[in-house]
């Protein structure tokens, strides 16, 4: 896994509640291998903006999941 990050943007704990909590800055680019596929994600730009709370409402027909299910999925991706 390769990770590129910056401390220059000034976001406090930008990776909290993620498997990347140990990364001390905002991740701008990272690469992981999952099931022999390379995933390379790169930020093109950083925009500071606010979003209405409604954007986080669960749409009709979708179901909420537990944090445990999410963590298990993330761990399976991280451990490839």
C-alpha positions as CSV (number, residue, x, y, z in Angstrom):
1,X,0.0,0.0,0.0
2,X,1.3,3.5,-0.9
3,X,-0.2,6.6,0.6
4,X,0.6,10.3,0.0
5,X,-0.8,12.9,2.4
6,X,-0.4,16.4,3.5
7,X,-0.6,18.2,6.8
8,X,-0.8,21.6,5.1
9,X,-4.6,21.7,4.7
10,X,-5.4,21.9,8.4
11,X,-8.1,19.4,8.9
12,X,-8.1,17.9,12.4
13,X,-8.0,14.1,12.4
14,X,-9.0,13.8,8.7
15,X,-8.9,10.0,8.8
16,X,-10.8,9.4,12.1
17,X,-13.1,6.3,12.1
18,X,-11.3,4.8,9.2
19,X,-8.5,2.1,8.9
20,X,-6.2,5.0,8.0
21,X,-6.4,6.7,11.5
22,X,-2.7,6.4,11.9
23,X,-2.1,8.6,8.8
24,X,-1.5,12.1,10.4
25,X,-2.7,14.2,7.4
26,X,-5.3,14.4,4.7
27,X,-4.8,11.6,2.2
28,X,-4.3,13.0,-1.3
29,X,-3.4,9.8,-3.1
30,X,-3.4,6.1,-2.2
31,X,-3.1,2.7,-3.8
32,X,-4.2,-0.6,-2.5
33,X,-4.4,-4.1,-4.0
34,X,-7.6,-6.0,-3.6
35,X,-8.2,-9.4,-5.2
36,X,-5.2,-8.8,-7.5
37,X,-6.7,-5.5,-8.7
38,X,-4.8,-2.3,-8.1
39,X,-7.0,0.6,-6.9
40,X,-5.3,4.0,-7.3
41,X,-7.2,7.0,-6.0
42,X,-5.9,10.5,-6.4
43,X,-7.4,13.8,-5.3
44,X,-7.7,16.3,-8.2
45,X,-8.5,19.2,-5.9
46,X,-9.6,20.0,-2.4
47,X,-12.7,22.2,-2.0
48,X,-14.0,23.4,1.4
49,X,-17.8,23.6,1.4
50,X,-20.7,22.8,3.7
51,X,-23.4,20.3,3.0
52,X,-27.0,20.2,4.3
53,X,-27.7,17.5,6.9
54,X,-30.3,15.9,4.6
55,X,-27.6,14.7,2.2
56,X,-26.8,12.0,4.8
57,X,-30.4,10.7,5.0
58,X,-30.8,7.1,4.0
59,X,-32.8,6.9,0.7
60,X,-36.0,4.9,0.4
61,X,-35.3,1.3,-0.4
62,X,-31.8,1.3,1.3
63,X,-31.0,-0.2,4.7
64,X,-28.7,1.0,7.4
65,X,-25.7,-1.2,8.2
66,X,-23.8,-1.7,11.4
67,X,-20.4,-0.3,12.1
68,X,-19.2,-3.9,12.6
69,X,-20.3,-4.9,9.1
70,X,-18.5,-1.9,7.6
71,X,-15.3,-2.6,9.6
72,X,-15.3,-6.2,8.5
73,X,-15.7,-5.2,4.9
74,X,-12.9,-2.6,5.1
75,X,-10.6,-5.1,6.9
76,X,-11.2,-7.6,4.1
77,X,-10.2,-5.0,1.6
78,X,-7.1,-3.9,3.5
79,X,-5.9,-7.4,4.1
80,X,-6.6,-8.3,0.4
